[in-house]
Structures are given as C-alpha cells and as structure tokens.
Amino acid sequence: MTHETYDAETGDVSFLNTKDGLLSSVTMREDGRFAVTLTDVDAAETLPTVRVFPELERATTYAHSLVA
C-alpha cells in the first residue's frame, strides 16, 4: 500500500510503500528544479542516486512509479 504526503510549507512530496519499505521523495532544489530520491526505510538508507526534473509534475510521477 502506498501513502502520499505533501508538505505545504516546503512543497515536498513523499510516497511511502509500507509493504516494501520504500520511500520516494520529491524535494525542490535551490535552482528551482526537483530532485527525486529513494530510501529503503527498513535499512534506513537512502540509495546513492538522485534524478532531477525541471517540473514538479514529472518529478512526482517518477517518484510515485518508484514505489508503486
């Protein structure tokens, strides 16, 4: 099951897959682009890859696909 959270103050979006223990996060960078990261919640480790998108919608779609 996937849960979505949105932080209105920062604009960050996260998707948590509780079954697989994965969390994908979209964060707005200082340059106005959006970074997507993936975290293994069970191991408490963020994977060493980041994908950057110019639009929030594309970043959000990609982040959701990582944990769906």
Protein Blocks (a to p, Z undefined) as FASTA:
>chain_A
ZZddddfknopacdddfknopacdddddfkopacdddddfklopacfbdcddfbfklmmm
mmmmmmZZ
